[in-house]
Amino acid sequence: MYNLKNNTLPYNKITTFTQQFDTLLRKMGSGITTTTAYDTAWAARLHTIAPNLAYEALLWLRHNQLADGSWGASELVYHHERAICTLAAIIALAENGRLEDQPRIEQGVAALYHHLEYLEDDPSGETIAFEMLLPTLMAEARALGIVPKGDTAHLHLMQQAREAKLARSPGKMISRHVTMAFSTEMAGRDGLHLLDTQNLQEINGSVGYSPSATAYFLLYIDPDNVAAKAYLQQAFTDGGLPNVATIDVFERAWVLWNLALSGMCNNDLCELAQPHLDHLEYAWTPGVGAGTAVNWTLKDGDGTSMVYEVLKKNGRVVDLDGVHHYENETHFRCFQFESNPSISTNIHAFGALRQSGLPINHPTVQKVRSFLKANQTPDGYWIDKWHASPYYPTSHIIIACAGYDDALVERAIKWLLDTQKTDGSWGYYTSTAEETAYSLQALSIWKQAGYYVSPIVFEQGLEWLIRHQTQQYPPLWIGKCLYSPTLVIQSSVISALILAGNSLYD
């Protein structure tokens, strides 16, 4: 039997990995995501509205300033995220008015302007609503006297663009029925006329399922709103707030997708999966699909395609019209009024169309193929606005294409193989279990499609991933800042360990 440097594989290890899936399925619920500096900073401003929560949030900010003076993800530098998190944090500290925070604020201001100089270096571009949120918060920071009065040329253009957008926007345009609700705080003090305040809140008390937008709602619109306070209190964990809460549909769909990919849905796991499949089926609206959470007013093309594929694979009845709802002339959209398309949404639509049984030469399939082909980088990989790493969309498109449209991803396979590090890992910024898992998943599925992949690739990747699977996952998912959907990533890792272990023995 093969021995992986004292980690014997696959049979006893694969049993362990399936047990990990068992534990994960029992743990799934409203969704687990990491605490973010941006949303926590908004909570820290509620000192007269929710004083206990604000106090805890301020403590979190003080304990989580990074070495360069900024706030944000510590494991990698994504300049948009560092800038928006830092700006939100220094405003919160300044409003609190504690002399002890002055050095933190000064260091934060220096870090803010540093990261603003390097925004173009971020491979996946802006974080959500950055072009509106940054000038809004800069105006607040200037009013507090913590940043210089003058703007850089880039900031001035951004401010002008925001003002022009506000001027031409009809009143009461932001409600729970549009995506802008997720970033309601973009309205600031001068854009309150844009808000349909009577139709902003979701059934769970949130505004757009966003803790920061909900905190803004309390701060500027309805400070006595009991439902909004209760939502924030429920979302508050580990001293802070996440980027989004809840994600019960998103988490279930991605986890069950990874489980199905592993091929290890035995009787016990299938039984455990049934209530989660029931939940996804309940979340599905015929002709429209599903969203991130079951009661969220908004549905989206990305979640719809993933939920469709998972339900279809598991023998549930689901209509393809829900997927087609997001189709336009050249591609599939994620949201109705998005400013730029999502690559991963189109990859997942491609996978859903394949799962539905459509042939590769079907006009809709060819439409998506053409869009994806046009957006492939010269090196063969893809980048996406919802994820800071190209390994996520690139691996998912390989999985969607293997045995269906192999030619589209041949250069992507070469890129994956060429970028494996000497220790067996993968990572765009630094080696991560998440990116290594995606790569091993994709290469395993490619091998299952009949192509040769050297056993050394799997051997070295497995060895590294086994050693690092329980380490903290750096936030790579893009919201208004970077975050990690913990169980989604964990399911990718378990799936990769099973797939790669089996690939060594096929």
C-alpha positions as CSV (number, residue, x, y, z in Angstrom):
1,M,0.0,0.0,0.0
2,Y,1.2,3.5,-0.8
3,N,2.7,5.4,2.1
4,L,2.5,9.2,2.1
5,K,5.4,9.9,4.5
6,N,3.7,8.1,7.3
7,N,0.2,9.2,6.2
8,T,-1.2,6.0,4.7
9,L,-3.7,6.7,2.0
10,P,-6.3,6.2,0.7
11,Y,-8.6,3.8,2.6
12,N,-8.2,4.7,6.2
13,K,-7.7,8.4,5.4
14,I,-10.7,8.5,3.1
15,T,-12.9,7.1,5.8
16,T,-11.7,10.0,8.0
17,F,-12.5,12.5,5.3
18,T,-16.0,11.1,4.9
19,Q,-16.4,11.4,8.6
20,Q,-15.4,15.1,8.3
21,F,-18.2,15.5,5.7
22,D,-20.6,13.9,8.2
23,T,-19.5,16.5,10.9
24,L,-19.8,19.3,8.4
25,L,-23.3,18.4,7.3
26,R,-24.4,18.3,10.9
27,K,-23.0,21.7,11.5
28,M,-24.6,23.5,8.5
29,G,-27.2,26.1,9.3
30,S,-27.5,29.8,8.9
31,G,-24.0,30.0,7.5
32,I,-20.5,30.6,9.0
33,T,-18.4,33.5,7.8
34,T,-15.4,35.3,9.2
35,T,-15.5,38.6,11.1
36,T,-14.5,41.6,9.0
37,A,-13.0,45.0,10.0
38,Y,-15.4,46.9,7.7
39,D,-18.6,45.7,9.2
40,T,-17.3,45.7,12.7
41,A,-16.2,49.4,12.3
42,W,-19.8,50.3,11.5
43,A,-21.0,48.5,14.6
44,A,-18.4,50.5,16.6
45,R,-20.2,53.7,15.7
46,L,-23.4,52.7,17.5
47,H,-22.2,53.8,20.9
48,T,-25.5,55.7,21.7
49,I,-27.8,53.2,20.0
50,A,-26.3,49.8,20.9
51,P,-23.6,50.6,23.5
52,N,-22.7,47.1,24.5
53,L,-22.2,46.0,20.9
54,A,-20.3,49.2,20.0
55,Y,-18.0,48.7,23.0
56,E,-17.1,45.1,21.9
57,A,-16.6,46.3,18.3
58,L,-14.2,49.0,19.4
59,L,-12.2,46.5,21.4
60,W,-12.0,44.3,18.3
61,L,-10.8,47.2,16.1
62,R,-8.1,48.1,18.7
63,H,-6.8,44.5,18.8
64,N,-6.9,43.9,15.1
65,Q,-5.0,46.8,13.6
66,L,-2.3,45.4,11.3
67,A,1.4,46.1,11.4
68,D,1.3,48.7,8.6
69,G,-1.4,50.6,10.4
70,S,-4.3,49.4,8.2
71,W,-7.2,47.1,8.9
72,G,-8.3,44.1,6.8
73,A,-7.2,40.7,5.9
74,S,-3.8,40.0,7.5
75,E,-2.7,37.1,5.4
76,L,-2.7,38.9,2.0
77,V,-2.7,42.5,0.8
78,Y,-5.7,43.4,-1.3
79,H,-5.5,47.2,-1.6
80,H,-9.2,48.0,-2.1
81,E,-10.1,46.0,1.0
82,R,-7.3,47.5,3.1
83,A,-8.4,51.0,2.1
84,I,-12.1,50.6,2.8
85,C,-11.6,48.7,6.0
86,T,-9.1,51.2,7.3
87,L,-11.2,54.2,6.4
88,A,-14.2,52.7,8.2
89,A,-12.1,51.9,11.2
90,I,-10.5,55.3,11.7
91,I,-13.9,57.0,11.4
92,A,-15.2,54.7,14.2
93,L,-12.2,55.4,16.4
94,A,-12.4,59.2,15.8
95,E,-16.1,59.3,16.6
96,N,-15.4,57.5,19.8
97,G,-13.2,60.4,20.8
98,R,-10.7,58.5,23.0
99,L,-7.2,60.1,23.2
100,E,-5.6,56.6,23.4
101,D,-6.8,56.0,19.8
102,Q,-5.1,58.9,18.2
103,P,-1.9,57.0,17.3
104,R,-4.0,54.3,15.8
105,I,-5.9,56.8,13.7
106,E,-2.7,58.5,12.5
107,Q,-1.2,55.2,11.5
108,G,-4.4,54.3,9.8
109,V,-4.5,57.5,7.8
110,A,-0.9,56.9,6.5
111,A,-1.8,53.3,5.6
112,L,-5.0,54.4,3.9
113,Y,-3.2,56.7,1.5
114,H,-0.5,54.1,0.9
115,H,-3.1,51.5,-0.2
116,L,-5.0,54.0,-2.3
117,E,-1.9,54.4,-4.5
118,Y,-1.9,50.7,-5.4
119,L,-5.6,50.0,-6.2
120,E,-4.8,49.0,-9.8
121,D,-2.6,46.1,-8.5
122,D,-5.6,44.1,-7.3
123,P,-6.2,41.4,-9.9
124,S,-10.0,41.1,-9.4
125,G,-10.6,44.8,-9.2
126,E,-12.9,46.7,-6.9
127,T,-14.6,45.3,-3.8
128,I,-18.4,45.7,-3.8
129,A,-19.6,49.4,-4.2
130,F,-16.1,50.7,-3.6
131,E,-16.5,53.6,-6.1
132,M,-19.5,54.8,-4.0
133,L,-18.5,53.9,-0.5
134,L,-15.0,55.4,-0.6
135,P,-16.0,59.0,-1.4
136,T,-18.9,58.7,1.0
137,L,-16.6,57.7,3.9
138,M,-13.9,60.1,2.8
139,A,-16.4,63.0,3.2
140,E,-17.2,61.8,6.7
141,A,-13.5,61.5,7.6
142,R,-12.8,65.0,6.3
143,A,-15.7,66.3,8.4
144,L,-14.1,64.7,11.4
145,G,-10.7,66.4,10.5
146,I,-8.8,63.1,10.3
147,V,-7.8,63.2,6.6
148,P,-6.6,66.2,4.6
149,K,-9.2,68.5,3.0
150,G,-7.9,68.1,-0.5
151,D,-8.3,65.0,-2.7
152,T,-5.9,63.3,-5.0
153,A,-6.9,63.4,-8.6
154,H,-8.2,59.9,-8.5
155,L,-10.3,60.6,-5.4
156,H,-11.6,63.8,-6.9
157,L,-12.8,61.9,-10.0
158,M,-14.4,59.3,-7.8
159,Q,-16.2,61.9,-5.7
160,Q,-17.5,63.7,-8.9
161,A,-18.7,60.4,-10.3
162,R,-20.6,59.6,-7.0
163,E,-22.2,63.1,-7.0
164,A,-23.3,62.7,-10.6
165,K,-24.7,59.3,-9.9
166,L,-26.7,60.6,-6.9
167,A,-28.0,63.6,-8.9
168,R,-29.4,61.5,-11.7
169,S,-30.8,58.8,-9.5
170,P,-34.6,58.9,-8.8
171,G,-35.7,59.3,-5.2
172,K,-36.5,56.2,-3.2
173,M,-34.7,54.0,-5.7
174,I,-32.9,51.9,-3.0
175,S,-35.1,49.3,-1.5
176,R,-34.8,45.6,-0.6
177,H,-35.7,44.8,-4.2
178,V,-32.4,46.1,-5.7
179,T,-28.8,45.1,-5.1
180,M,-27.8,48.5,-3.9
181,A,-29.6,47.7,-0.6
182,F,-26.6,45.6,0.3
183,S,-24.5,48.8,0.3
184,T,-27.1,51.2,1.5
185,E,-24.5,53.1,3.5
186,M,-23.2,54.5,0.1
187,A,-26.0,57.1,0.4
188,G,-24.2,58.7,3.3
189,R,-25.7,61.9,4.8
190,D,-26.4,63.6,1.4
191,G,-28.2,60.7,-0.3
192,L,-31.0,59.9,2.1
193,H,-33.5,60.9,-0.5
194,L,-32.5,57.8,-2.5
195,L,-33.7,55.4,0.2
196,D,-37.2,53.9,0.2
197,T,-36.9,53.7,4.0
198,Q,-40.3,51.9,4.4
199,N,-39.2,49.1,2.1
200,L,-35.5,48.7,3.0
201,Q,-35.6,46.0,5.7
202,E,-35.7,42.3,5.1
203,I,-37.9,39.9,7.2
204,N,-34.9,39.2,9.5
205,G,-34.5,42.9,10.4
206,S,-31.5,43.5,8.2
207,V,-30.9,45.9,5.4
208,G,-29.7,43.7,2.5
209,Y,-28.5,41.0,4.8
210,S,-25.5,43.3,5.4
211,P,-24.4,44.2,9.0
212,S,-22.8,47.4,7.8
213,A,-25.9,48.6,5.9
214,T,-28.0,47.7,8.9
215,A,-25.8,49.6,11.2
216,Y,-26.0,52.6,8.9
217,F,-29.8,52.2,8.9
218,L,-29.8,52.5,12.7
219,L,-27.3,55.4,12.7
220,Y,-29.0,57.6,10.2
221,I,-32.6,56.5,9.7
222,D,-34.2,54.6,12.6
223,P,-32.1,54.4,15.7
224,D,-34.9,52.7,17.7
225,N,-35.5,49.9,15.2
226,V,-35.8,46.8,17.4
227,A,-35.6,44.3,14.5
228,A,-32.4,45.9,13.2
229,K,-30.7,45.8,16.6
230,A,-31.7,42.2,17.1
231,Y,-30.3,41.2,13.7
232,L,-26.9,42.8,14.5
233,Q,-26.8,41.2,17.9
234,Q,-27.5,37.8,16.4
235,A,-24.9,38.3,13.7
236,F,-22.3,39.5,16.3
237,T,-19.7,36.8,16.9
238,D,-16.0,36.8,18.1
239,G,-16.2,40.4,19.0
240,G,-17.3,41.6,15.5
241,L,-19.6,41.3,12.5
242,P,-19.3,39.4,9.2
243,N,-19.6,40.7,5.7
244,V,-23.0,39.1,5.2
245,A,-25.4,37.2,7.4
246,T,-27.1,34.8,6.8
247,I,-25.9,32.6,3.9
248,D,-28.0,29.5,4.5
249,V,-28.7,28.8,0.8
250,F,-25.2,29.7,-0.5
251,E,-23.5,27.6,2.2
252,R,-25.7,24.5,1.6
253,A,-25.4,24.7,-2.2
254,W,-21.6,25.0,-2.4
255,V,-21.1,22.4,0.3
256,L,-23.4,19.9,-1.3
257,W,-21.8,20.6,-4.7
258,N,-18.4,19.7,-3.2
259,L,-19.9,16.6,-1.6
260,A,-21.3,15.4,-4.9
261,L,-18.0,16.1,-6.7
262,S,-16.2,13.9,-4.2
263,G,-18.3,10.9,-5.2
264,M,-18.6,9.9,-1.5
265,C,-22.3,10.3,-0.9
266,N,-22.8,7.0,0.9
267,N,-26.1,6.1,2.5
268,D,-25.4,7.9,5.8
269,L,-24.1,11.1,4.1
270,C,-27.0,11.0,1.6
271,E,-29.5,10.8,4.5
272,L,-27.8,13.7,6.3
273,A,-27.9,15.7,3.0
274,Q,-31.7,15.3,2.6
275,P,-32.8,18.1,4.9
276,H,-30.3,20.4,3.3
277,L,-31.7,19.5,-0.2
278,D,-35.2,20.1,1.2
279,H,-34.0,23.6,2.3
280,L,-32.6,24.3,-1.2
281,E,-35.8,23.1,-2.8
282,Y,-37.9,25.3,-0.5
283,A,-35.6,28.3,-1.4
284,W,-36.2,27.8,-5.1
285,T,-38.8,30.1,-6.8
286,P,-39.9,28.7,-10.2
287,G,-38.8,30.8,-13.1
288,V,-36.5,32.9,-10.8
289,G,-34.3,30.5,-8.9
290,A,-32.6,31.1,-5.6
291,G,-30.5,33.6,-3.7
292,T,-27.9,33.7,-1.0
293,A,-30.5,33.1,1.8
294,V,-33.9,31.6,1.8
295,N,-35.8,34.7,2.8
296,W,-33.6,37.3,1.0
297,T,-35.8,39.3,-1.4
298,L,-33.1,39.2,-4.1
299,K,-32.3,36.1,-6.1
300,D,-29.1,35.8,-8.2
301,G,-27.7,34.0,-11.2
302,D,-24.7,32.5,-9.4
303,G,-26.7,30.9,-6.6
304,T,-29.4,29.9,-8.9
305,S,-27.1,27.9,-11.2
306,M,-25.4,26.2,-8.2
307,V,-28.7,25.3,-6.6
308,Y,-30.0,24.0,-9.9
309,E,-27.0,21.7,-10.4
310,V,-27.1,20.4,-6.9
311,L,-30.8,19.7,-6.9
312,K,-30.7,18.1,-10.4
313,K,-27.8,15.9,-9.4
314,N,-29.7,14.6,-6.4
315,G,-32.8,13.8,-8.3
316,R,-35.0,16.7,-7.3
317,V,-37.4,18.3,-9.7
318,V,-36.3,21.8,-10.6
319,D,-37.0,24.1,-13.6
320,L,-34.3,25.3,-16.0
321,D,-36.4,28.5,-16.5
322,G,-34.9,29.7,-13.2
323,V,-31.4,29.5,-14.8
324,H,-32.6,31.1,-18.0
325,H,-34.0,34.0,-16.1
326,Y,-30.5,35.5,-15.9
327,E,-29.6,35.0,-19.5
328,N,-29.1,38.0,-21.7
329,E,-27.7,38.5,-25.3
330,T,-24.1,37.7,-24.6
331,H,-23.8,36.0,-21.2
332,F,-25.6,35.2,-17.9
333,R,-25.8,38.0,-15.4
334,C,-25.6,37.6,-11.6
335,F,-27.9,40.5,-10.8
336,Q,-30.2,42.6,-12.9
337,F,-28.4,45.9,-12.8
338,E,-24.8,44.8,-12.4
339,S,-22.1,47.1,-13.7
340,N,-19.8,44.3,-14.9
341,P,-20.5,40.6,-15.4
342,S,-19.2,37.8,-13.2
343,I,-17.0,35.1,-14.7
344,S,-17.9,32.5,-12.0
345,T,-21.6,33.1,-12.5
346,N,-21.2,32.2,-16.2
347,I,-19.0,29.2,-15.3
348,H,-21.7,27.9,-12.9
349,A,-24.4,28.6,-15.5
350,F,-22.3,26.5,-18.0
351,G,-22.3,23.7,-15.4
352,A,-26.0,24.0,-14.8
353,L,-26.7,23.8,-18.6
354,R,-24.5,20.8,-18.8
355,Q,-26.3,19.1,-15.9
356,S,-29.7,19.8,-17.6
357,G,-28.6,17.7,-20.5
358,L,-28.1,20.4,-23.1
359,P,-25.5,19.3,-25.8
360,I,-22.4,21.4,-26.2
361,N,-23.6,22.7,-29.6
362,H,-26.8,24.2,-28.1
363,P,-26.9,27.9,-28.8
364,T,-27.2,28.9,-25.2
365,V,-24.2,26.7,-24.2
366,Q,-22.2,28.2,-27.1
367,K,-23.1,31.7,-26.0
368,V,-21.7,31.1,-22.5
369,R,-18.7,29.3,-24.1
370,S,-17.9,32.3,-26.3
371,F,-18.2,34.7,-23.3
372,L,-15.8,32.5,-21.2
373,K,-13.4,32.1,-24.1
374,A,-13.3,35.8,-24.6
375,N,-12.5,36.4,-21.0
376,Q,-9.7,33.9,-20.6
377,T,-6.3,35.5,-19.9
378,P,-3.3,35.0,-22.2
379,D,-1.8,32.6,-19.6
380,G,-4.9,30.4,-19.7
381,Y,-6.6,31.2,-16.4
382,W,-9.7,33.3,-15.4
383,I,-10.3,36.0,-12.8
384,D,-13.6,36.9,-11.2
385,K,-15.1,39.8,-9.3
386,W,-16.4,37.6,-6.4
387,H,-13.0,35.9,-5.6
388,A,-9.5,37.3,-5.2
389,S,-7.8,34.2,-6.5
390,P,-7.9,33.0,-10.1
391,Y,-7.7,29.4,-8.8
392,Y,-11.4,29.5,-7.9
393,P,-12.9,30.3,-11.3
394,T,-10.2,28.5,-13.2
395,S,-10.7,25.2,-11.3
396,H,-14.5,25.5,-11.5
397,I,-14.5,25.9,-15.2
398,I,-12.2,22.9,-15.6
399,I,-14.7,20.9,-13.6
400,A,-17.6,22.2,-15.7
401,C,-15.8,21.4,-19.0
402,A,-14.0,18.1,-18.4
403,G,-15.5,15.5,-20.7
404,Y,-17.9,18.2,-22.2
405,D,-15.7,20.9,-23.7
406,D,-12.1,19.8,-23.1
407,A,-10.6,22.2,-25.6
408,L,-11.8,25.3,-23.7
409,V,-9.7,24.4,-20.7
410,E,-6.5,22.8,-22.1
411,R,-4.4,25.9,-21.5
412,A,-5.9,26.2,-18.0
413,I,-4.7,22.7,-17.2
414,K,-1.2,23.7,-18.2
415,W,-1.4,26.8,-16.1
416,L,-2.5,24.8,-13.0
417,L,0.3,22.3,-13.5
418,D,2.9,25.0,-14.1
419,T,1.9,27.0,-11.0
420,Q,2.1,24.1,-8.5
421,K,4.8,25.1,-6.0
422,T,7.7,22.9,-5.1
423,D,6.1,22.0,-1.7
424,G,3.0,20.7,-3.6
425,S,0.7,23.7,-2.8
426,W,-1.0,26.3,-4.9
427,G,-1.7,30.0,-4.0
428,Y,-1.8,33.3,-5.9
429,Y,-0.6,35.4,-3.0
430,T,0.6,32.8,-0.6
431,S,0.0,29.0,-0.3
432,T,-3.5,28.3,1.0
433,A,-5.5,25.1,1.7
434,E,-8.4,26.6,-0.2
435,E,-6.5,27.2,-3.5
436,T,-4.7,23.9,-3.2
437,A,-8.0,22.2,-2.8
438,Y,-9.5,23.8,-5.9
439,S,-6.5,22.8,-8.0
440,L,-6.6,19.2,-6.8
441,Q,-10.3,19.0,-7.4
442,A,-9.9,20.2,-11.0
443,L,-7.0,18.0,-11.8
444,S,-8.7,15.0,-10.3
445,I,-11.8,15.6,-12.5
446,W,-9.6,16.1,-15.5
447,K,-8.0,12.7,-14.8
448,Q,-11.4,11.1,-14.5
449,A,-12.2,12.5,-17.9
450,G,-9.4,10.3,-19.3
451,Y,-6.4,12.6,-19.3
452,Y,-3.0,11.9,-17.8
453,V,-1.9,13.8,-14.7
454,S,1.3,12.7,-13.0
455,P,0.9,10.9,-9.7
456,I,3.6,13.2,-8.3
457,V,1.2,16.2,-8.7
458,F,-1.4,14.5,-6.5
459,E,1.2,13.0,-4.1
460,Q,2.8,16.3,-3.3
461,G,-0.5,18.2,-3.2
462,L,-2.0,15.7,-0.8
463,E,0.9,15.7,1.5
464,W,0.8,19.5,1.7
465,L,-3.0,19.7,2.1
466,I,-3.2,17.0,4.8
467,R,-0.7,19.0,6.8
468,H,-2.5,22.3,6.4
469,Q,-6.2,21.4,6.1
470,T,-7.0,22.6,9.6
471,Q,-5.2,25.9,9.4
472,Q,-7.2,29.2,9.3
473,Y,-8.4,30.0,5.8
474,P,-7.2,33.4,4.6
475,P,-10.2,35.5,3.3
476,L,-10.3,35.4,-0.5
477,W,-13.9,35.9,-1.2
478,I,-14.9,39.5,-2.3
479,G,-17.7,41.4,-0.7
480,K,-17.4,45.0,0.5
481,C,-14.2,43.5,2.0
482,L,-12.6,40.1,1.9
483,Y,-14.2,37.2,3.9
484,S,-14.2,33.5,4.2
485,P,-17.3,31.3,4.1
486,T,-15.7,28.7,6.4
487,L,-17.8,25.6,5.8
488,V,-17.7,26.1,2.0
489,I,-14.0,26.2,2.0
490,Q,-13.8,23.3,4.4
491,S,-16.0,21.2,2.1
492,S,-13.7,22.0,-0.8
493,V,-10.7,20.8,1.1
494,I,-12.4,17.5,2.2
495,S,-13.6,16.9,-1.4
496,A,-10.1,17.5,-2.7
497,L,-8.5,15.1,-0.3
498,I,-11.0,12.4,-1.3
499,L,-10.6,13.1,-5.0
500,A,-6.8,13.3,-5.0
501,G,-6.5,10.3,-2.8
502,N,-8.6,8.3,-5.2
503,S,-6.6,9.7,-8.2
504,L,-3.4,8.1,-6.9
505,Y,-5.0,4.7,-7.1
506,D,-7.0,4.8,-10.3
